[in-house]
Amino acid sequence: VHEDGISVLEFSSMRLLVSYGHHNLMTFGGCRDDFMLVVGQSIGNSPIKDKPTEKHLFAMAKPKILEMTLLIASYINSVHQQKAAAHHLSAPALLSAPPMGFKSKEVGGRPSKGPTLL
């Protein structure tokens, strides 16, 4: 598991067999006593809907299944948080922010739904 996705290595030689980007992951986690990874085909960051998915099962102990699941989820969440932070710091978002000292008008006892800069 790495920042760009998941790589499957051959056990004895550690030779790379295949790599999948996080955007290719359809689902992952425990399936009975195995770790299951379901991946879809894509072009760039867009999944191809007509292509079949691939299901991979890896035999491992339950604590390792949990560790893998949480590690993959952590990487995916980190990527989404970085994209959200970059979006909030973009120039168009800054240009649409209210001027300093602007106080929201209350309508009917509630604050107005104006733009918010986080």
N, C-alpha and C positions, 0 to 999 in steps of 0.2 A: 504494500500500500504506500503510495507516495502522492505528492501534491498534484500530479497530472492524471493520476488514475490508479489502476491496479495492474500489476505485472505478474504473470504466472511463470514460475521458474521450474526447471527440471530438478528433481530432488537431489540426485547425487552430484551433478556437475554445476548446478546453479545457472545453467544456460537458459536464456530467455526463450520461452515458448510462445507467449502472446501477451500483448498489452491492451487494455481497454481504458478509455478516458472515462472520467466520472459521469459525463453526459450520456454514455452508453449504458450505464447501469439501470436496469429496469427494477430489480429488487435484489436483496441480499439478506442473509441471516441464517439462523438455525432452521434445519428441516430434519426432524427426527434426530439422529445422531450424527448428522453431517452439516457442513457449512455449504449453503447453496448460493450461487451467484448466477443471476439471469441477466444477460446482456443482449442489447439490440444493436442492429447495424445503424450507421449514421453517415451523413455527408456533412463534414464540418461539425457544427453543434446541433444540427437538425436531424432527429431520428427519421429513418425510412420506415413508413408504416406498412408497406407491402412485404418487407423482408421478415423472415422468421427470426425468432429470438433463439439464443443458445442458453441452455441450462447446464451449469457445471456444478458437480457435487464433490466436496473435499471431505474426507474422513478426518476428524480431529476431535479432541476432547471437548466437552461442553464448556469449560472455562476459556479455552482458546476460541471457540465459536463466539462467545460473548465478547472477548477481546477484539476479534476481527470485526465484528458487527459495530461495536462502539468506535473503533478506529476509523473505519470507512465513513461512518456517519459524521464523525468529528471533522474529517477532511472536507466532506461535502458541505457541511455547515460553515466551515471556515471560508470556503470559496464563495458561498452566497453572501456571507457577511462582508467580505472584501469588496464584492461587486456593489452591494448596497452602500457601503461607505464611499466608494468612488463616485457613485451616482449622486450622493448628497453633497459631495464636494465639487461637483462640476460647475462650470461657469454659468450655464443657464439656470441652475437652481439658485445660485447666489444672486443673479440678476432679478429673480422673481421674489426675493425676500422683502418684507416690509422695511421701510426706513427705520433707523434707530429712534427710539422714543415713541414709536407708534403703539397706541393702546387699542386693543380690540374693542369693538363696539358690542355691547350686549343687546341682544334682541330677545325680548320675552324672558329675561332672566338667564339666558344662556350666552356664552361667548360666540361671536360670529365664526363662520367656517372660513377664515382667511388662510393664506399660505403660512406655513410654519417652517422655520429654519431650525434644524436640530444641531 
